[in-house]
Amino acid sequence: MSAPTPSQRSGPAGPGFRHELYPYRGDAQFLSGTLDYIHEALEGGEAVVVAVPVDKVSLLRGELADEPAVTFVDTTTPGPNPGRLVGAWVAWMKERGEGDRPVRGIGETAWREARSVAHLSELRYHEWLLNRAFARSSARSMLCPYDAADEDEEALRYLSRCHPLIHQDGHYVRNEGYLSAPDYPFDVLLAPCDPFQELTYTHGDLAAIRSKVAQCASDAGVGEEQQRKLAVAVTEIATNSIRHGGGSGTLRTWTQEQESAFVCEFRDAGYIPDPMAGRTRPTADQIGGRGLWLAHQLCDLVEIRSSQDKGTVIRLHTDVPRQG
């Protein structure tokens, strides 16, 4: 992780969203940093939303009693897909920031519970997207505790790229390793597993796409309820692909056995310029944008890679029960 630069007090810092990574070691250090952050917020009349693992909730509740300005949210509510987390945080912060009341968040991701390499990659991307999601809102800041006890410097370096600030000893310091560029450097997508099925599609092929996916999903061991959800997601993505991706595309399906997931991949010549597309709930009067939102709600993981020169790749992952 790059060396941080000059320190500032961890209080109100004017307009803008403050996104701080807090590497800690052990429960005592976790409590020290998070409680200082919470008490500072309370002194300033701010609300606090806390989304941390269950064991950390118990630690904080034991120190805070029933402080009404601090809300603990259930981190399991959004489900397994990291693509739902931005929408969850937007809703949590909006609810607690009624009347433009300043609100802070404390969010600790259960990194070691990541189900796959792809899942871990999307969790990191979510952290980077939070900077965009709260760039213009009543959210004052977010503190992201990270248990660095195992001294995994590579994991810490990857995570620090997503946070403009590092929280240290009650102060925040600018992080020189933060990815401030407008484009996120995604991890390379894993190659499809052999054997994979492939289908080229165009206008009028939605029924064929659904049939192909249903058969392959059934062969892979995907349950009936998951198949119904996947059918809706597949229809939405294929429709978007035909409408906005040049009128045609390529579908591939395979089972990612190491990750126990069935994958549907859509490739087309279109371009999705907004990295937030599908991450927040569409408004009632919004035109478009519902397809990706639905895919995120219905699938266990969604990977999106889109560029003007290479087009768009969208992968829908559905968990498959492990054999034995």
C-alpha positions in Angstrom: 0.0 0.0 0.0 1.4 3.4 -0.9 2.4 5.7 1.9 -0.3 8.1 2.9 0.2 11.9 2.9 -0.6 14.7 5.3 -3.0 14.0 8.1 -6.2 15.9 8.9 -8.6 15.7 11.8 -11.4 13.2 11.2 -14.2 15.7 11.5 -16.4 17.5 9.0 -14.3 18.4 6.0 -16.7 20.5 3.9 -18.7 19.3 0.9 -18.0 16.0 -0.7 -18.0 12.4 0.4 -15.2 11.1 2.6 -14.4 7.4 2.0 -11.9 6.0 4.5 -10.2 2.6 4.7 -9.5 1.6 8.3 -6.9 -1.3 8.6 -7.0 -2.7 12.1 -5.7 -5.6 14.0 -7.8 -7.2 16.7 -11.1 -6.4 18.5 -9.6 -3.6 20.7 -8.3 -1.7 17.7 -11.6 -2.2 15.8 -13.5 -0.7 18.7 -11.1 2.1 19.2 -11.4 3.4 15.6 -15.1 2.8 15.1 -16.2 4.2 18.4 -14.1 7.4 17.9 -15.8 7.7 14.5 -19.3 7.2 15.9 -18.8 9.6 18.9 -17.5 12.3 16.6 -20.6 11.9 14.4 -22.9 12.1 17.4 -21.2 15.2 18.7 -21.9 16.8 15.3 -25.5 15.8 15.2 -25.0 13.2 12.5 -26.7 9.8 12.2 -24.7 6.7 11.7 -25.5 3.5 9.7 -23.5 0.4 10.7 -23.2 -2.7 8.5 -20.6 -5.0 10.0 -20.4 -8.8 10.6 -22.5 -10.2 13.5 -19.6 -10.6 15.9 -18.6 -6.9 15.4 -22.2 -5.8 16.0 -22.1 -7.5 19.4 -18.9 -5.6 20.3 -20.3 -2.2 19.3 -23.7 -2.7 20.9 -22.0 -3.5 24.2 -20.3 -0.1 24.1 -23.2 2.0 22.7 -26.2 0.7 24.5 -29.3 1.9 22.7 -28.1 5.1 21.0 -31.0 6.2 18.8 -28.8 7.9 16.2 -26.9 4.7 15.4 -28.7 2.1 13.2 -27.4 -1.4 12.8 -28.5 -3.0 9.5 -28.6 -6.6 8.5 -25.8 -7.2 6.1 -27.4 -10.4 4.7 -30.5 -8.5 3.4 -29.0 -7.5 0.0 -28.2 -11.2 -0.7 -25.0 -12.6 -2.1 -24.5 -10.4 -5.2 -22.2 -7.4 -4.6 -24.1 -5.6 -7.4 -26.9 -5.0 -4.9 -24.8 -3.4 -2.2 -24.7 0.1 -3.7 -28.5 0.2 -3.8 -28.7 -1.1 -0.3 -26.3 1.6 1.0 -28.2 4.3 -0.9 -31.4 3.2 0.8 -29.9 2.9 4.2 -28.2 6.3 4.1 -31.3 8.0 2.6 -33.5 6.6 5.3 -31.3 7.9 8.1 -30.5 11.2 6.4 -34.0 12.5 6.5 -34.3 16.2 5.9 -30.7 16.4 4.6 -29.4 15.4 8.0 -25.7 14.5 7.7 -25.2 10.7 7.9 -22.2 8.5 8.1 -21.7 4.8 7.4 -19.5 2.1 8.8 -19.2 -0.8 6.4 -17.0 -3.9 6.9 -17.2 -6.4 4.1 -16.8 -10.1 5.1 -13.9 -10.5 2.6 -12.8 -13.9 3.7 -16.3 -15.2 3.0 -16.0 -14.4 -0.7 -17.3 -17.4 -2.6 -14.9 -17.2 -5.7 -12.3 -15.1 -7.4 -15.0 -13.4 -9.4 -17.0 -12.6 -6.3 -14.0 -11.1 -4.6 -13.3 -9.0 -7.6 -16.8 -7.6 -7.7 -16.7 -6.8 -3.9 -13.6 -4.6 -4.6 -15.4 -2.9 -7.5 -18.3 -2.2 -5.3 -16.0 -0.3 -2.9 -14.7 1.8 -5.7 -18.2 2.6 -7.0 -19.3 3.9 -3.6 -17.2 7.0 -4.3 -19.5 7.7 -7.3 -22.7 6.7 -5.5 -22.2 9.2 -2.8 -20.4 12.0 -4.6 -23.5 14.2 -4.3 -25.6 13.3 -1.3 -26.2 14.0 2.3 -23.8 11.2 3.2 -20.9 12.8 5.0 -18.5 9.8 4.9 -18.0 6.1 5.2 -15.5 4.2 7.3 -14.5 0.8 6.0 -12.8 -1.3 8.6 -10.5 -4.1 7.3 -9.0 -6.8 9.5 -5.4 -6.7 8.5 -4.3 -9.3 11.1 -3.2 -11.8 8.5 -0.8 -9.2 7.1 -1.9 -9.9 3.5 -0.3 -6.9 1.9 -1.5 -7.7 -1.6 -5.2 -7.9 -0.5 -4.7 -4.6 1.4 -3.1 -3.0 -1.6 -6.0 -4.0 -3.9 -8.6 -2.7 -1.4 -6.7 0.6 -0.7 -7.0 1.4 -4.4 -10.7 1.9 -3.9 -10.5 4.4 -1.0 -9.3 8.0 -1.4 -8.4 8.2 2.3 -6.8 6.0 5.0 -8.0 6.2 8.6 -5.1 6.2 11.1 -5.1 7.1 14.8 -8.2 9.2 14.7 -7.2 11.1 11.6 -7.6 10.5 7.9 -4.8 10.9 5.4 -4.9 11.1 1.7 -4.1 7.8 0.0 -1.7 8.1 -2.9 -2.6 4.6 -4.1 -6.2 5.5 -4.8 -7.5 4.9 -8.3 -8.7 8.4 -9.2 -9.0 7.7 -12.9 -12.5 7.5 -14.4 -12.1 3.9 -15.6 -11.7 1.0 -13.2 -8.9 -1.5 -14.0 -11.0 -4.7 -13.9 -9.5 -8.1 -13.2 -9.4 -10.2 -16.4 -12.4 -12.4 -16.8 -11.8 -16.1 -16.3 -11.8 -18.2 -19.5 -15.1 -20.2 -20.1 -14.9 -23.8 -18.9 -14.9 -26.5 -21.5 -17.3 -27.7 -22.6 -19.4 -24.6 -23.2 -22.5 -24.1 -25.3 -22.7 -21.3 -27.8 -25.6 -19.6 -29.6 -25.6 -16.5 -31.9 -28.8 -14.6 -31.6 -30.6 -11.6 -33.2 -34.2 -10.3 -33.4 -36.8 -12.9 -32.8 -34.5 -15.3 -31.0 -35.6 -14.7 -27.4 -37.5 -18.0 -27.2 -34.5 -19.9 -28.5 -32.3 -18.2 -25.9 -34.6 -19.1 -23.0 -34.9 -22.6 -24.2 -31.1 -23.0 -24.5 -30.5 -21.6 -21.1 -33.2 -23.7 -19.5 -31.8 -26.9 -20.9 -28.2 -26.1 -19.9 -29.2 -24.8 -16.5 -31.2 -28.0 -15.8 -28.2 -30.1 -16.9 -26.0 -28.1 -14.6 -28.2 -28.8 -11.6 -29.8 -25.4 -11.2 -33.0 -25.6 -9.1 -36.4 -24.8 -10.6 -36.9 -21.6 -8.6 -33.4 -20.4 -9.7 -34.2 -21.4 -13.3 -37.3 -19.2 -13.2 -35.4 -16.2 -12.0 -32.6 -16.8 -14.5 -35.2 -16.9 -17.3 -36.3 -13.4 -16.5 -32.7 -12.1 -16.2 -31.7 -13.7 -19.4 -34.6 -12.2 -21.3 -33.8 -8.8 -20.0 -30.1 -8.9 -20.9 -30.7 -10.5 -24.3 -33.3 -7.8 -25.1 -30.9 -5.0 -24.1 -28.2 -6.7 -26.2 -30.4 -6.8 -29.3 -31.8 -3.2 -28.8 -28.6 -1.5 -27.9 -25.8 -3.9 -29.0 -26.0 -3.7 -32.7 -29.0 -6.1 -33.2 -27.1 -9.3 -32.4 -24.9 -11.0 -30.0 -23.4 -14.3 -28.8 -24.6 -16.4 -25.8 -22.3 -18.9 -24.1 -23.2 -21.1 -21.1 -21.0 -23.3 -19.0 -20.6 -24.6 -15.4 -17.7 -23.0 -13.4 -17.1 -26.1 -11.4 -14.5 -24.7 -9.0 -17.0 -21.9 -8.1 -20.1 -24.2 -8.2 -21.8 -21.7 -10.5 -23.7 -21.9 -13.8 -22.7 -19.0 -16.1 -24.5 -17.3 -18.9 -22.4 -14.9 -20.9 -23.7 -12.4 -23.4 -21.4 -10.6 -25.8 -22.4 -7.8 -28.2 -21.0 -4.6 -29.9 -22.8 -2.2 -27.5 -21.3 0.1 -24.9 -22.6 0.9 -21.4 -21.1 4.3 -20.5 -22.5 4.5 -16.9 -20.7 2.2 -14.4 -23.6 2.8 -12.1 -26.1 1.2 -14.5 -28.2 -1.4 -12.7 -26.8 -0.6 -9.3 -29.6 1.6 -8.0 -33.3 1.1 -8.1 -34.9 2.7 -11.2 -37.4 5.5 -10.5 -41.0 5.2 -11.6 -40.5 7.7 -14.4 -37.1 6.5 -15.5 -36.8 5.4 -19.1 -34.7 2.2 -19.4 -32.2 0.8 -16.9 -34.5 -1.8 -15.5 -32.9 -4.8 -17.2 -29.6 -4.7 -15.5 -31.3 -3.8 -12.2 -33.4 -7.0 -12.5 -30.4 -9.1 -13.4 -28.6 -8.0 -10.3 -31.7 -8.8 -8.1 -32.2 -12.2 -9.7 -28.7 -13.6 -10.1 -26.1 -14.5 -7.5 -23.3 -12.6 -9.3 -23.2 -10.3 -12.3 -20.0 -9.3 -14.1 -20.1 -6.4 -16.6 -17.2 -5.4 -18.8 -17.9 -2.7 -21.4 -15.7 -0.4 -23.6 -16.2 1.6 -26.7 -13.6 -0.4 -28.6 -14.4 -3.9 -27.5 -18.2 -3.8 -26.8 -19.9 -5.4 -23.8 -19.6 -8.7 -22.0 -22.2 -9.5 -19.3 -21.9 -12.7 -17.2 -24.8 -13.9 -15.1 -23.8 -16.4 -12.4 -26.3 -18.7 -10.6 -25.0 -20.8 -7.7 -25.3 -24.5 -8.1 -25.4 -26.8 -5.0 -22.1 -28.6 -4.5 -22.2 -32.3 -5.1 -21.7 -34.4 -2.0 
